[in-house]
Amino acid sequence: VEVERRRRRKLNSNKNLMYVIALTLTLITNYYMGFIICIFSAMYFVYKLVLKTIDTKKERLRKIGRFAIFSLIAVLIACVVLVPVMIGLRDGRINDAKEEVTFKKNFMLTDGLSKFFTNSFGGEEIGNTELPPIFCGALANFLVILFFMNKKISKEEKLWTGIFLWVFFMSFYIQGLNISWVMGNEPACFKYRYIFCFTFIYIIIANKSFKNIKDGVKSWQMILTACIILLIGVFVLQKKLDNTNSLYLKLDIAFVFVTYILMEVLRFDFSKNEFLGKNIHKIVVIIIILLNTLNLTVNTFDSLKIIMKGLSEEIMSEYIETSRKYQSRYEAIEDFDNSLYRIETKGNLTINDGLAFGSKGVNYSGSTYSKGLTVFLRNLGYSQQHVAVNSDVGNTKTMDMLFGIKYVADREKTLGWRDYEEQKISNILFYKNKYALSLGFGVSESILKDVQFDIFNCFENQNNLLKNIANLDENIFERHEGNVTRNLINLEERYDKGNETNRMFGMIDVEKKAKVVYEFEAEKTGEGYFYISAGKNLEYINIYVNGRC
């Protein structure tokens, strides 16, 4: 008895150590996924604890204590990463959470049924689907339903398993519960990022069902299960949803009925035949594994096709080649100038060029980007869409100076109007902004709070910001006060219902081109800026100045 106790104690200590190491590494390498896994671990621990009916009250309390202590140890070790992250998020995404939590429905329940079938992604982009990608294989669906019919599985386990699955389904269905898994914020894409936790428990349930299928269920129950899946499939086909593929859905139904036949073979007693008794069960299991693998492989490759849609080999090759060229340019600058500064690119490859090349530019797109910062940059005139900020559209020379953009790589050669210096570094042409401020300076937060922003006048906002920072009396930008004539072609002027000063243009005939023509005579020589506030649904516009685009 004492030997057995020591063996169990050693086994438990090894498990505790592995748990601490695994959770710590998860939190350090990806705090976002670590947060999700912490929630799931707590749920799964409670689920397993309530199923251990043979445990005494004292033993349960001991297990709860161990789980809490070792979880806390992992979190404390990971604080070297978690504390800076939380401080960084404090003024951004975390504070935004209270504004976004609602209890609206994410999707129609009947539409969600389609996600239990192969290749049910569909739509233009897999990451932006409103439906959770819960497909785990047609075999898993068959076995999970049978789990709740299996007489060898206790009613208590069925009840708690049903509650566990219900929590996941409600998390998918209710917006407020869904974002509670992702630190209280609506993700920019891939809405259900904790879906792997559901997949894990779904497969665990299917596995438990399979192990007890021989004596736990009857033939009529398997036939009933196959018929339930058939009826759901027919219902989904009738709805003709964009995310369903009728061919694969029919194959899933056929696969379920083939699975039923194979399960019947597994349940049959072949003991009278020596050869069949020894080998038939192994052969059938191998066939089931191969069919299930084929089912999941088809689903995987079809989903990858959707993800890679539009990324042709030619496009990827061009991106890789251009990336290498610009990477070498940025490295050449770093060899020449090791001070603190930013580099920007006119004509970006992607919105995240700064991250790709380590150029520390203003361009950035990310789920953890501070909402307050994106609003701040938008008020200064930078192009901003959801979580992306683009300095390629909306910047001025003054803002380049303020944000420390010292070098500019111009892919499209559009910097001719600026008085930046052309400078060759390692035989590579760059534009150098001699007025760029160092990144190593700051101003009091109270000064920024005193700045009054007008969401419809970015130049006035820049004036107010710079006057507060530098204690200036004069404006940097002066408004053109001369006569301006405007001519609308295939457009009519409309007003925002909430703000009559917010002028908008609506097309009269969507089949024809529309134009807004402004004519004025410049009062002074020098640089001139013109700002257009465009809605997020506007794909592109062409701007012509003196006939040049």
ZIWO-V565701 format. One record per residue. PHI is phi in whole degrees, 0 to 359 (none if undefined). Layout:
BEGIN
PHI
PHI
END
This chain:
BEGIN
none
296
298
296
297
296
298
293
297
293
297
294
295
295
296
298
297
297
297
299
297
297
292
299
296
296
294
286
283
204
299
294
292
299
299
297
293
298
297
295
299
296
297
292
298
297
301
289
294
290
278
277
290
279
289
281
299
296
295
296
297
297
294
297
297
298
298
295
294
289
294
297
301
299
295
295
297
283
299
302
256
295
297
300
296
296
295
294
273
302
265
235
297
295
291
286
300
295
277
256
288
221
243
285
277
281
195
281
302
295
291
296
299
295
284
273
242
299
54
260
282
64
73
280
214
300
289
257
293
275
257
287
282
264
296
239
114
298
297
297
301
300
286
295
296
294
306
278
254
286
285
278
258
293
297
297
293
299
297
291
294
299
296
300
295
298
299
295
297
292
296
294
279
260
301
298
289
299
283
294
284
241
63
80
232
288
297
292
204
50
297
251
284
265
299
296
291
297
302
300
291
296
290
300
295
298
295
298
296
296
295
250
282
297
248
267
231
252
299
296
290
290
297
300
298
298
292
298
296
299
295
297
298
297
300
295
299
294
285
52
285
295
269
250
240
299
297
294
297
295
295
299
296
297
298
298
289
295
299
303
298
294
295
297
296
298
281
285
269
255
294
289
258
299
294
295
300
275
243
298
295
297
297
297
298
297
299
298
298
296
295
293
297
298
301
288
295
300
297
295
292
291
291
296
300
290
297
272
301
89
263
289
298
294
296
296
296
296
296
297
296
293
299
298
296
285
299
295
293
294
295
295
294
298
293
273
222
255
278
273
196
247
237
237
235
275
84
287
289
219
291
252
303
300
286
295
256
67
269
58
281
279
303
194
217
192
293
261
294
295
297
298
289
295
294
301
292
297
294
272
105
288
295
218
225
56
255
248
238
233
281
290
231
111
272
234
297
296
290
302
295
296
269
71
278
271
233
229
264
250
291
256
53
246
264
300
280
268
261
290
280
279
222
264
237
53
62
245
277
228
255
252
264
289
263
297
280
291
286
270
217
205
229
296
298
296
295
293
293
280
286
265
253
251
294
252
216
291
288
294
295
295
301
296
297
291
294
286
291
261
57
267
259
262
281
283
250
249
286
288
257
286
288
232
253
230
232
264
243
61
224
229
275
231
232
292
301
276
208
291
278
271
276
227
243
240
286
280
234
291
279
250
287
240
218
237
250
253
232
203
248
296
277
224
273
122
281
230
237
224
247
238
270
243
290
291
274
281
288
196
223
257
248
248
238
53
86
258
281
END
